Amino acid sequence: MNQKEISLILDKALEKTLLENEVKLSITEDLNVLDCIDSFSIVNLLLEIEMGLEKELGKYISIADENLFDGQSSPLLKWEEFKLHVYNLYDES
């Protein structure tokens, strides 16, 4: 699976999460997910992404770690950085 395919899975999951939370924002490279949705919705987003990746890859990859909710260093501060973070996790697995 390449970076573009993973990016589509992530964008689709974020779009679904934003709709469920009635957040009317465009998904951009600089979107700060931590500012858009609450922590419960972020957990749901992560689960949605993990399920989408598992469905496409045929194997489970955990994308959650202790840095995701850190307001200073979270890759969720910029959507593009988070997508790169997930791709790197996939690439390492």
MODELLER restraints for C-alpha pairs under 7 A, 6 or more apart:
rsr = mdl.restraints
at = mdl.atoms
rsr.add(forms.Gaussian(group=physical.xy_distance, feature=features.Distance(at['CA:3:A'], at['CA:87:A']), mean=6.13, stdev=0.5))
rsr.add(forms.Gaussian(group=physical.xy_distance, feature=features.Distance(at['CA:6:A'], at['CA:87:A']), mean=6.74, stdev=0.5))
rsr.add(forms.Gaussian(group=physical.xy_distance, feature=features.Distance(at['CA:7:A'], at['CA:83:A']), mean=6.10, stdev=0.5))
rsr.add(forms.Gaussian(group=physical.xy_distance, feature=features.Distance(at['CA:9:A'], at['CA:49:A']), mean=6.88, stdev=0.5))
rsr.add(forms.Gaussian(group=physical.xy_distance, feature=features.Distance(at['CA:9:A'], at['CA:52:A']), mean=6.40, stdev=0.5))
rsr.add(forms.Gaussian(group=physical.xy_distance, feature=features.Distance(at['CA:10:A'], at['CA:49:A']), mean=5.96, stdev=0.5))
rsr.add(forms.Gaussian(group=physical.xy_distance, feature=features.Distance(at['CA:13:A'], at['CA:45:A']), mean=6.36, stdev=0.5))
rsr.add(forms.Gaussian(group=physical.xy_distance, feature=features.Distance(at['CA:13:A'], at['CA:48:A']), mean=5.99, stdev=0.5))
rsr.add(forms.Gaussian(group=physical.xy_distance, feature=features.Distance(at['CA:13:A'], at['CA:49:A']), mean=5.92, stdev=0.5))
rsr.add(forms.Gaussian(group=physical.xy_distance, feature=features.Distance(at['CA:14:A'], at['CA:45:A']), mean=6.45, stdev=0.5))
rsr.add(forms.Gaussian(group=physical.xy_distance, feature=features.Distance(at['CA:17:A'], at['CA:45:A']), mean=6.13, stdev=0.5))
rsr.add(forms.Gaussian(group=physical.xy_distance, feature=features.Distance(at['CA:29:A'], at['CA:78:A']), mean=6.44, stdev=0.5))
rsr.add(forms.Gaussian(group=physical.xy_distance, feature=features.Distance(at['CA:29:A'], at['CA:79:A']), mean=5.27, stdev=0.5))
rsr.add(forms.Gaussian(group=physical.xy_distance, feature=features.Distance(at['CA:29:A'], at['CA:80:A']), mean=4.69, stdev=0.5))
rsr.add(forms.Gaussian(group=physical.xy_distance, feature=features.Distance(at['CA:30:A'], at['CA:78:A']), mean=4.74, stdev=0.5))
rsr.add(forms.Gaussian(group=physical.xy_distance, feature=features.Distance(at['CA:30:A'], at['CA:79:A']), mean=5.80, stdev=0.5))
rsr.add(forms.Gaussian(group=physical.xy_distance, feature=features.Distance(at['CA:30:A'], at['CA:80:A']), mean=6.64, stdev=0.5))
rsr.add(forms.Gaussian(group=physical.xy_distance, feature=features.Distance(at['CA:31:A'], at['CA:78:A']), mean=5.30, stdev=0.5))
rsr.add(forms.Gaussian(group=physical.xy_distance, feature=features.Distance(at['CA:31:A'], at['CA:79:A']), mean=5.28, stdev=0.5))
rsr.add(forms.Gaussian(group=physical.xy_distance, feature=features.Distance(at['CA:32:A'], at['CA:76:A']), mean=6.12, stdev=0.5))
rsr.add(forms.Gaussian(group=physical.xy_distance, feature=features.Distance(at['CA:32:A'], at['CA:77:A']), mean=4.38, stdev=0.5))
rsr.add(forms.Gaussian(group=physical.xy_distance, feature=features.Distance(at['CA:32:A'], at['CA:78:A']), mean=4.98, stdev=0.5))
rsr.add(forms.Gaussian(group=physical.xy_distance, feature=features.Distance(at['CA:32:A'], at['CA:79:A']), mean=6.34, stdev=0.5))
rsr.add(forms.Gaussian(group=physical.xy_distance, feature=features.Distance(at['CA:33:A'], at['CA:76:A']), mean=5.49, stdev=0.5))
rsr.add(forms.Gaussian(group=physical.xy_distance, feature=features.Distance(at['CA:33:A'], at['CA:77:A']), mean=6.14, stdev=0.5))
rsr.add(forms.Gaussian(group=physical.xy_distance, feature=features.Distance(at['CA:33:A'], at['CA:79:A']), mean=6.81, stdev=0.5))
rsr.add(forms.Gaussian(group=physical.xy_distance, feature=features.Distance(at['CA:34:A'], at['CA:76:A']), mean=6.22, stdev=0.5))
rsr.add(forms.Gaussian(group=physical.xy_distance, feature=features.Distance(at['CA:34:A'], at['CA:77:A']), mean=6.28, stdev=0.5))
rsr.add(forms.Gaussian(group=physical.xy_distance, feature=features.Distance(at['CA:50:A'], at['CA:60:A']), mean=6.94, stdev=0.5))
rsr.add(forms.Gaussian(group=physical.xy_distance, feature=features.Distance(at['CA:50:A'], at['CA:61:A']), mean=6.48, stdev=0.5))
rsr.add(forms.Gaussian(group=physical.xy_distance, feature=features.Distance(at['CA:50:A'], at['CA:62:A']), mean=6.67, stdev=0.5))
rsr.add(forms.Gaussian(group=physical.xy_distance, feature=features.Distance(at['CA:50:A'], at['CA:63:A']), mean=6.96, stdev=0.5))
rsr.add(forms.Gaussian(group=physical.xy_distance, feature=features.Distance(at['CA:54:A'], at['CA:60:A']), mean=4.86, stdev=0.5))
rsr.add(forms.Gaussian(group=physical.xy_distance, feature=features.Distance(at['CA:54:A'], at['CA:61:A']), mean=6.94, stdev=0.5))
rsr.add(forms.Gaussian(group=physical.xy_distance, feature=features.Distance(at['CA:61:A'], at['CA:90:A']), mean=6.95, stdev=0.5))
rsr.add(forms.Gaussian(group=physical.xy_distance, feature=features.Distance(at['CA:63:A'], at['CA:86:A']), mean=6.41, stdev=0.5))
rsr.add(forms.Gaussian(group=physical.xy_distance, feature=features.Distance(at['CA:67:A'], at['CA:73:A']), mean=6.52, stdev=0.5))
rsr.add(forms.Gaussian(group=physical.xy_distance, feature=features.Distance(at['CA:67:A'], at['CA:74:A']), mean=5.26, stdev=0.5))
rsr.add(forms.Gaussian(group=physical.xy_distance, feature=features.Distance(at['CA:68:A'], at['CA:74:A']), mean=4.66, stdev=0.5))
rsr.add(forms.Gaussian(group=physical.xy_distance, feature=features.Distance(at['CA:68:A'], at['CA:75:A']), mean=6.40, stdev=0.5))
rsr.add(forms.Gaussian(group=physical.xy_distance, feature=features.Distance(at['CA:68:A'], at['CA:76:A']), mean=6.48, stdev=0.5))
rsr.add(forms.Gaussian(group=physical.xy_distance, feature=features.Distance(at['CA:75:A'], at['CA:81:A']), mean=5.35, stdev=0.5))
rsr.add(forms.Gaussian(group=physical.xy_distance, feature=features.Distance(at['CA:75:A'], at['CA:82:A']), mean=4.59, stdev=0.5))
rsr.add(forms.Gaussian(group=physical.xy_distance, feature=features.Distance(at['CA:75:A'], at['CA:85:A']), mean=6.84, stdev=0.5))
rsr.add(forms.Gaussian(group=physical.xy_distance, feature=features.Distance(at['CA:76:A'], at['CA:82:A']), mean=5.32, stdev=0.5))
